[in-house]
Amino acid sequence: MFSGVKPTGHLTLGNYLGAVRRWVEEDQHRGEALFCVVDLHALTMDHDPARVRRLSRQAASLLLASGLDPAVCTVFVQSHVDEHARLSYLLECVASDGEMRRMIQYKEKTAQAVASGQSVRLSLLTYPALMAADILAYDAVEVPVGEDQTQHVELTRDLAERFNHRYGLTFVVPRAINPPVAARVMDLQNPGSKMGKSHDATAGIVYLLDEPDVIVRKVKRAVTDSGAGVTYDRAGRPGLANLLEILAACTGKKPAALADAYAGAGALKADTADAVIELLRPLRARHAELSADPAQLDAILREGAARARSIARPVVDRAYRAIGLLPPA
Ligand code: TYM
């Protein structure tokens, strides 16, 4: 099992419900599991070095605060393990330019960069090769992600199959797994687009470290469609559907069943805000404790990187041999 989070912004409720929470509750207990702060991926758009460093520590700390337990899984930082970049290059030699350009995130982010007058970094195009390397270096079978990452995992499968076909069986072919509800949490102000940590407008984004009163304000101001009552209709009433899914994810109930229980959006918003605050309360407290002891975090990340390296090294060496590179004498 392998998954990762990119330190391009503060972690959001989308990251938590779509991915991290399941890593904690289920995935880390299902065999060898690695969870990574993928800092190299944060360099694909304009970035501030000090901020990336800060956000990388914060992301690692939030993963632990969420309940990833270094005694049962591996938590580490991507750039601490050279095998990711080593393998990425081989996968660039297997991937085609056309399939990289077809990635939705590439198209969206390229449009964003162009609109704000920035040049597009080449690494934005090759990003999915690095992501495939993250996964394939660990012989991962399952990749627990939110819905938006499914296309990248599909590409990873294609690259693994192509490599195996051309150069002999080398990689395990992984598959994406999504949570049953809240696999795509939407922006509260703009329920047509996903809640994303790197977005500029923050009013529709709940961050894991938001204070309770901020969460109440953001949820209360969530855009919901006019119309009578509360119904669960993702296409027709996306704002309400988003709140219902968030509440469902927090309470373990079904969104459609919850819709029946509400007469109007006001009460739904109040309950959703409360449920989110309660869900995040222990995480915030644990994050505060961890932040007070940076040496402990460093030690966990050091051990995590050593463990990750020991798994990835032989896999990547295997790929180097298979593709025709001369092993060092
Ligand atoms: P990232 O950092 O954007 O998101 C981390 C995880 O959170 C999920 N997620 C969401 N789920 C539901 N609703 C949302 N609004 C939402 N926003 C984010 C993402 O699907 C993801 O699971 N490219 C990846 C990081 C990555 C990776 C990997 C993941 C790099 N290498 C290898 C898995 C395996 C990314 O940008 O995730």
Boltz pocket constraint, residues with backbone or C-beta under 6 A from the ligand:
constraints:
  - pocket:
      binder: B
      contacts: [[A, 2], [A, 3], [A, 4], [A, 5], [A, 6], [A, 7], [A, 13], [A, 14], [A, 15], [A, 16], [A, 17], [A, 18], [A, 19], [A, 20], [A, 38], [A, 41], [A, 130], [A, 131], [A, 134], [A, 135], [A, 143], [A, 144], [A, 145], [A, 146], [A, 147], [A, 148], [A, 149], [A, 152], [A, 182], [A, 183], [A, 184], [A, 185], [A, 186], [A, 194], [A, 195], [A, 196], [A, 197]]
      max_distance: 6.0
